[in-house]
Amino acid sequence: MRRAPPDSSRGRGGSTPGPAPPASRGGRVALRATGHERSFSADELIVSKTDPRGIITYANDVFLRVSGYALDEVLGQPHNVVRHPEMPRAVFKLLWDTLGAEQEIFAWIDNRASTGDHYRVLAHVTPSQGPDGRVVGYHSSRRKPSAAAIRRVQPLYAQLVAEERRHSSARAAVDASSRLLADVLAEQQQSYEEFIWTIIDREET
């Protein structure tokens, strides 16, 4: 497994979206994208923890400030409460498949704040193990990606989202975009991890 990038904490990281859709909160209407991007300092880390189902059990102050949620609004909620509709489902499937194999993963994620604003992160997600060695949850550490890295990632993600929108069911969309992701990476003779680390090495260090 590759080294962690500068300023990334070891341990469970990443924008760990839950496998279920976000629970509704007291009839709150669906968020509308504002097109406004939130940001945070390069020396800050957004940190959260979830149980094995992706339910939030911890969120640090940076998470709360950037996402615009209060602590009592996110504890006990699926982590995909901050999931952005423009994020490819294929990337989240890959994330959960990797975590299901008890491996860490780095990924670029576009999240959505409580206001409908968005914020981009380089996420590092790792399983957390209990005394008996079994996975008891996941730890997500996210740092601010460089503008150059975002420009490298966005065309691929846009291509995956466009493919997903061609399909009427979520399962068909995930299957189709996952195949497309695999094909694109195969053409580049890279795994997703290698794709991520190529960009980290070129743009983030």
NORKADA-V220010 format. One record per backbone hydrogen bond with DSSP energy under -1.0 kcal/mol. CO is the residue of the C=O (numbers start at 1). NH is the residue of the N-H. E is the energy in kcal/mol with one decimal. If there is no record, write none. Layout:
# NORKADA-V220010
co = [CO CO]
nh = [NH NH]
e = [E E]
This chain:
# NORKADA-V220010
co = [5 14 15 25 36 41 46 47 48 49 49 50 51 54 55 56 58 60 61 62 63 64 67 70 71 71 74 77 78 79 80 82 84 88 89 90 91 92 93 94 95 96 97 98 99 105 107 109 111 113 116 117 118 119 121 122 123 124 125 126 128 128 130 134 137 138 139 140 141 142 143 146 147 148 149 150 153 154 155 156 157 158 159 160 161 163 164 169 170 171 172 173 174 175 176 177 178 179 180 181 182 183 184 185 191 192 193 194 195 196 197 198 199 200]
nh = [8 16 17 28 118 44 142 60 140 57 58 138 54 79 51 76 49 64 65 66 67 68 114 73 74 75 77 56 81 82 83 112 87 92 93 94 95 96 97 98 99 100 101 103 102 125 123 121 119 116 34 113 38 111 109 143 107 141 105 139 136 137 133 130 128 50 126 48 124 46 122 150 151 152 153 154 157 158 159 160 161 162 163 164 165 166 167 173 174 175 176 177 178 179 180 181 182 183 184 185 186 187 188 190 195 196 197 198 199 200 201 202 203 204]
e = [-1.9 -1.9 -1.2 -1.5 -2.3 -1.7 -2.6 -2.6 -3.1 -3.1 -1.5 -1.7 -2.2 -2.6 -2.0 -2.7 -2.2 -2.0 -2.7 -2.7 -2.5 -1.6 -3.3 -1.4 -1.1 -2.3 -2.4 -3.1 -1.7 -1.6 -1.5 -2.6 -2.1 -1.1 -2.4 -2.3 -2.3 -2.7 -2.6 -2.4 -2.5 -2.4 -1.0 -1.9 -2.1 -2.8 -3.4 -2.7 -2.0 -1.5 -1.6 -2.9 -3.3 -3.0 -2.5 -2.0 -2.1 -2.2 -2.2 -2.4 -3.0 -1.0 -2.2 -3.0 -2.8 -2.4 -1.9 -2.0 -2.3 -2.8 -2.7 -2.0 -2.0 -1.3 -1.8 -2.7 -2.0 -2.8 -1.8 -2.1 -2.5 -2.2 -1.7 -2.2 -1.9 -1.2 -1.7 -2.2 -2.6 -2.6 -2.5 -2.5 -2.3 -1.9 -2.2 -2.7 -2.3 -2.5 -2.8 -2.5 -2.2 -2.2 -1.4 -2.7 -2.4 -2.7 -2.7 -2.3 -1.6 -2.5 -2.8 -1.6 -3.2 -2.1]
